Amino acid sequence: MRFHLITLFQEACEPYLSASILGRARTAKKISVDYQNPRDYVDNKWGKVDERPYGGGPGMVMTALPVVKATKKALARRKDKKKIAIVWFVPGAKQFTNAEADKLAKFEDVVLVCGRYEGVDERAAKILKTMGTFKTYAVGEATYTGAEVPAMAIIDAVTRRIPGVLGKDDSVEERRIASHEVFTRPDTIEWEGKKYKVPAVLKTGHHAKIDSWRAEK
């Protein structure tokens, strides 16, 4: 599976995408992560990728064509549009969920457009819709400085679903009964005169009771 990040800031993404499970998935060629920088596709000598918004308002807007050209370059070798997903981030849009991660995992190429400043000229979205399956998401309800953080969250969530990445399919937490409360050894820890113990049910070996406890939590 190939992820393509359209971003001005590769250096903000690469450390996270090279570490731990994602790094191992790349080394094992379960996924690949490629970058295209819109700044490489501008037609001015300053490398300028943003302009003032029409209609007024604060901040700057990323221009459309550098983003479109970067995406076209990323997909240059891909012929089947049905196997391409293009992700566009909008605060307040449909929330990205585990169910949406399952849907994205069925594509071979996923392009994540990482806007900055006040966003990307909407005409880029109209053009990108002709290049593959176009999906609009929000990742959480907060507004971020750029879409790199949401893009990395999507890569993480989708990669976990690829067979062999986590070793066992039941390691994908949302496919089993799981609790946000987890415990490990030792059985009892002490801190400032007080003892903190593991819930007794987790030590019974009674799987039905343990599943019931996890479901309740």
Backbone hydrogen bonds in HBPLUS format (Angstrom, degrees):
<---DONOR---> <-ACCEPTOR-->    atom                        ^
c    i                          cat <-CA-CA->   ^        H-A-AA   ^      H-
h    n   atom  resd res      DA  || num        DHA   H-A  angle D-A-AA Bond
n    s   type  num  typ     dist DA aas  dist angle  dist       angle   num
A0032-SER N   A0001-MET O   2.86 MM  31  6.38 138.0  2.04 154.8 163.2     1
A0002-ARG N   A0108-GLU O   2.82 MM 106  6.11 174.6  1.82 162.4 164.2     2
A0110-VAL N   A0002-ARG O   2.86 MM 108  6.32 158.6  1.91 162.3 169.3     3
A0003-PHE N   A0032-SER O   2.85 MM  29  6.08 173.4  1.85 158.8 160.8     4
A0034-ASP N   A0003-PHE O   2.89 MM  31  6.28 163.5  1.92 158.2 163.1     5
A0004-HIS N   A0110-VAL O   2.84 MM 106  6.13 159.7  1.88 153.7 154.1     6
A0112-LEU N   A0004-HIS O   2.79 MM 108  6.12 166.4  1.81 167.5 170.3     7
A0005-LEU N   A0034-ASP O   2.87 MM  29  6.26 168.6  1.88 160.2 159.5     8
A0036-GLN N   A0005-LEU O   2.95 MM  31  6.30 153.2  2.02 162.6 161.2     9
A0006-ILE N   A0112-LEU O   2.98 MM 106  6.13 174.4  1.98 154.0 155.0    10
A0114-CYS N   A0006-ILE O   2.92 MM 108  5.69 158.2  1.97 148.5 155.4    11
A0007-THR N   A0036-GLN O   3.04 MM  29  6.36 139.3  2.21 148.9 160.4    12
A0012-ALA N   A0009-PHE O   3.07 MM   3  5.48 152.3  2.15 108.6 116.7    13
A0013-CYS N   A0010-GLN O   2.96 MM   3  5.34 144.8  2.08 110.3 120.6    14
A0014-GLU N   A0010-GLN O   3.04 MM   4  6.14 167.7  2.05 171.5 174.5    15
A0017-LEU N   A0013-CYS O   3.15 MM   4  6.26 168.0  2.16 157.2 160.8    16
A0018-SER N   A0014-GLU O   2.97 MM   4  5.87 116.2  2.39 145.9 158.5    17
A0018-SER N   A0015-PRO O   3.41 MM   3  5.31 152.8  2.49  95.2 102.9    18
A0019-ALA N   A0016-TYR O   3.32 MM   3  5.43 164.6  2.34 106.0 110.6    19
A0023-GLY N   A0019-ALA O   2.99 MM   4  4.53 161.6  2.03 114.9 115.3    20
A0024-ARG N   A0020-SER O   2.99 MM   4  6.30 157.8  2.04 154.1 160.7    21
A0025-ALA N   A0021-ILE O   2.89 MM   4  6.09 151.0  1.98 145.7 154.1    22
A0026-ARG N   A0022-LEU O   3.01 MM   4  6.28 147.5  2.12 144.6 152.8    23
A0027-THR N   A0023-GLY O   2.97 MM   4  6.25 159.9  2.01 147.7 153.4    24
A0028-ALA N   A0024-ARG O   2.87 MM   4  6.03 154.5  1.94 147.8 154.5    25
A0030-LYS N   A0025-ALA O   2.81 MM   5  5.08 152.6  1.88 162.6 163.1    26
A0029-LYS N   A0026-ARG O   3.00 MM   3  4.88 154.9  2.06 100.7 108.1    27
A0040-ASP N   A0037-ASN O   2.86 MM   3  5.66 159.5  1.90 126.8 132.4    28
A0041-TYR N   A0038-PRO O   2.94 MM   3  5.38 163.1  1.97 116.0 121.0    29
A0063-THR N   A0049-VAL O   2.89 MM  14  5.85 161.9  1.92 146.3 150.5    30
A0051-GLU N   A0061-VAL O   2.90 MM  10  5.44 153.8  1.97 145.6 151.0    31
A0061-VAL N   A0051-GLU O   2.81 MM  10  5.44 172.1  1.82 159.4 161.1    32
A0056-GLY N   A0053-PRO O   3.32 MM   3  5.65 152.5  2.40 127.1 127.0    33
A0118-GLU N   A0060-MET O   2.80 MM  58  5.63 159.7  1.84 176.3 176.5    34
A0062-MET N   A0119-GLY O   2.83 MM  57  6.10 165.4  1.85 165.0 160.3    35
A0121-ASP N   A0062-MET O   2.91 MM  59  6.00 162.0  1.94 163.7 164.5    36
A0067-VAL N   A0064-ALA O   3.11 MM   3  5.56 123.0  2.45 111.5 124.9    37
A0068-VAL N   A0064-ALA O   3.04 MM   4  6.30 158.2  2.09 153.0 160.0    38
A0069-LYS N   A0065-LEU O   2.80 MM   4  5.93 169.8  1.81 160.7 162.8    39
A0070-ALA N   A0066-PRO O   2.99 MM   4  6.03 153.3  2.07 137.9 145.4    40
A0071-THR N   A0067-VAL O   3.04 MM   4  6.22 154.8  2.10 143.9 150.5    41
A0072-LYS N   A0068-VAL O   2.91 MM   4  6.18 160.4  1.95 152.0 157.7    42
A0073-LYS N   A0069-LYS O   2.98 MM   4  6.17 155.0  2.04 145.3 151.7    43
A0074-ALA N   A0070-ALA O   3.01 MM   4  6.27 154.5  2.08 143.1 150.0    44
A0075-LEU N   A0071-THR O   3.08 MM   4  6.33 144.7  2.21 147.5 156.3    45
A0076-ALA N   A0073-LYS O   3.22 MM   3  5.00 166.6  2.24 107.7 108.3    46
A0078-ARG N   A0075-LEU O   2.95 MM   3  5.16 160.9  1.99 113.8 120.1    47
A0083-LYS N   A0080-ASP O   3.09 MM   3  5.75 161.0  2.12 117.7 123.3    48
A0084-ILE N   A0081-LYS O   3.10 MM   3  5.17 164.7  2.12 110.6 112.8    49
A0108-GLU N   A0083-LYS O   2.99 MM  25  5.36 144.4  2.12 131.2 141.7    50
A0109-ASP N   A0083-LYS O   3.12 MM  26  6.40 165.3  2.14 164.3 164.1    51
A0133-THR N   A0084-ILE O   2.88 MM  49  6.09 160.3  1.92 157.6 151.9    52
A0085-ALA N   A0109-ASP O   2.87 MM  24  6.28 160.8  1.91 159.0 165.5    53
A0111-VAL N   A0085-ALA O   2.78 MM  26  6.18 165.6  1.80 163.2 165.6    54
A0086-ILE N   A0133-THR O   2.80 MM  47  6.02 162.7  1.83 154.9 156.3    55
A0135-LYS N   A0086-ILE O   2.84 MM  49  6.04 169.7  1.85 165.5 164.6    56
A0087-VAL N   A0111-VAL O   2.68 MM  24  5.95 175.3  1.68 172.8 173.8    57
A0113-VAL N   A0087-VAL O   3.05 MM  26  6.15 178.0  2.05 165.4 166.0    58
A0088-TRP N   A0135-LYS O   2.84 MM  47  6.16 160.9  1.87 162.7 168.8    59
A0137-TYR N   A0088-TRP O   3.05 MM  49  6.44 151.2  2.14 150.4 159.4    60
A0090-VAL N   A0137-TYR O   2.96 MM  47  6.06 160.3  2.00 147.2 153.2    61
A0093-ALA N   A0090-VAL O   3.02 MM   3  5.45 155.2  2.08 140.2 138.4    62
A0138-ALA N   A0094-LYS O   2.88 MM  44  5.81 140.8  2.03 140.8 142.0    63
A0096-PHE N   A0138-ALA O   2.88 MM  42  6.00 150.3  1.97 169.2 168.1    64
A0101-ALA N   A0097-THR O   2.93 MM   4  6.26 146.1  2.04 144.7 155.1    65
A0102-ASP N   A0098-ASN O   2.99 MM   4  6.30 150.0  2.08 146.2 153.2    66
A0103-LYS N   A0099-ALA O   3.20 MM   4  6.54 148.0  2.30 138.6 146.8    67
A0104-LEU N   A0100-GLU O   2.96 MM   4  6.27 159.4  2.01 151.0 155.8    68
A0105-ALA N   A0101-ALA O   3.00 MM   4  6.14 147.3  2.11 145.1 153.8    69
A0106-LYS N   A0103-LYS O   3.22 MM   3  5.68 162.4  2.25 110.5 115.9    70
A0107-PHE N   A0104-LEU O   3.01 MM   3  5.65 169.4  2.02 122.4 125.9    71
A0147-ALA N   A0115-GLY O   3.14 MM  32  5.56 149.8  2.23 154.8 158.8    72
A0119-GLY N   A0116-ARG O   2.91 MM   3  5.33 156.0  1.96 137.1 137.8    73
A0124-ALA N   A0121-ASP O   2.95 MM   3  5.89 158.8  2.00 127.8 132.7    74
A0125-ALA N   A0122-GLU O   3.05 MM   3  5.32 122.5  2.40 102.0 115.1    75
A0126-LYS N   A0122-GLU O   3.37 MM   4  6.83 153.2  2.45 146.8 153.3    76
A0127-ILE N   A0123-ARG O   3.18 MM   4  6.46 153.4  2.25 145.3 151.3    77
A0128-LEU N   A0124-ALA O   2.87 MM   4  6.09 163.5  1.90 156.0 161.1    78
A0129-LYS N   A0125-ALA O   3.08 MM   4  6.21 138.9  2.26 145.6 154.4    79
A0130-THR N   A0127-ILE O   3.02 MM   3  5.70 161.7  2.05 117.6 123.4    80
A0131-MET N   A0128-LEU O   2.97 MM   3  5.29 164.4  2.00 114.2 119.3    81
A0151-ALA N   A0147-ALA O   2.95 MM   4  6.04 155.1  2.01 148.1 155.9    82
A0152-MET N   A0148-GLU O   2.94 MM   4  6.18 156.9  2.00 151.5 156.6    83
A0153-ALA N   A0149-VAL O   3.07 MM   4  6.32 152.6  2.15 148.6 156.4    84
A0154-ILE N   A0150-PRO O   3.03 MM   4  6.32 151.3  2.11 147.5 154.3    85
A0155-ILE N   A0151-ALA O   3.01 MM   4  6.32 162.8  2.04 152.0 156.4    86
A0156-ASP N   A0152-MET O   2.94 MM   4  6.09 160.4  1.98 147.7 153.0    87
A0157-ALA N   A0153-ALA O   2.97 MM   4  6.17 167.7  1.99 148.9 152.0    88
A0158-VAL N   A0154-ILE O   2.91 MM   4  6.02 163.9  1.94 156.4 160.4    89
A0159-THR N   A0155-ILE O   2.92 MM   4  5.86 161.8  1.96 146.7 152.6    90
A0160-ARG N   A0156-ASP O   3.24 MM   4  6.39 154.5  2.31 149.6 154.6    91
A0161-ARG N   A0158-VAL O   2.98 MM   3  5.47 149.8  2.08 112.2 121.3    92
A0162-ILE N   A0159-THR O   3.07 MM   3  5.41 163.6  2.10 114.3 119.5    93
A0165-VAL N   A0162-ILE O   3.09 MM   3  5.83 167.1  2.11 147.5 149.3    94
A0171-SER N   A0168-LYS O   3.01 MM   3  5.48 160.6  2.04 113.7 119.0    95
A0172-VAL N   A0169-ASP O   3.10 MM   3  5.88 168.4  2.12 120.2 123.9    96
A0175-ARG N   A0172-VAL O   2.94 MM   3  5.71 165.0  1.96 128.8 133.7    97
A0176-ARG N   A0173-GLU O   3.13 MM   3  5.69 162.8  2.16 121.8 123.2    98
A0198-VAL N   A0187-ASP O   3.10 MM  11  5.60 141.5  2.25 158.7 166.5    99
A0189-ILE N   A0196-TYR O   2.94 MM   7  5.29 163.8  1.97 148.2 152.6   100
A0196-TYR N   A0189-ILE O   2.77 MM   7  5.29 160.2  1.81 162.7 168.3   101
A0191-TRP N   A0194-LYS O   2.88 MM   3  5.38 161.0  1.91 153.8 159.3   102
A0194-LYS N   A0191-TRP O   3.12 MM   3  5.38 160.8  2.16 110.2 116.2   103
A0202-LEU N   A0199-PRO O   3.09 MM   3  5.84 143.9  2.23 119.5 127.7   104
A0203-LYS N   A0200-ALA O   2.98 MM   3  5.50 158.8  2.02 116.4 123.3   105
A0204-THR N   A0201-VAL O   3.25 MM   3  5.35 169.0  2.26 108.0 110.8   106
A0210-ILE N   A0206-HIS O   2.96 MM   4  6.20 158.2  2.01 154.7 161.9   107
A0211-ASP N   A0207-HIS O   2.83 MM   4  5.96 163.5  1.86 149.4 153.4   108
A0212-SER N   A0208-ALA O   2.98 MM   4  6.16 152.3  2.06 141.0 148.9   109
A0213-TRP N   A0209-LYS O   2.91 MM   4  6.18 156.0  1.97 146.4 152.8   110
A0214-ARG N   A0210-ILE O   2.90 MM   4  6.18 160.1  1.94 152.0 157.5   111
A0215-ALA N   A0211-ASP O   2.87 MM   4  6.00 159.1  1.91 148.4 154.3   112
A0216-GLU N   A0212-SER O   2.99 MM   4  6.16 152.8  2.06 144.7 151.9   113
A0217-LYS N   A0213-TRP O   3.02 MM   4  6.27 152.4  2.10 145.8 153.1   114
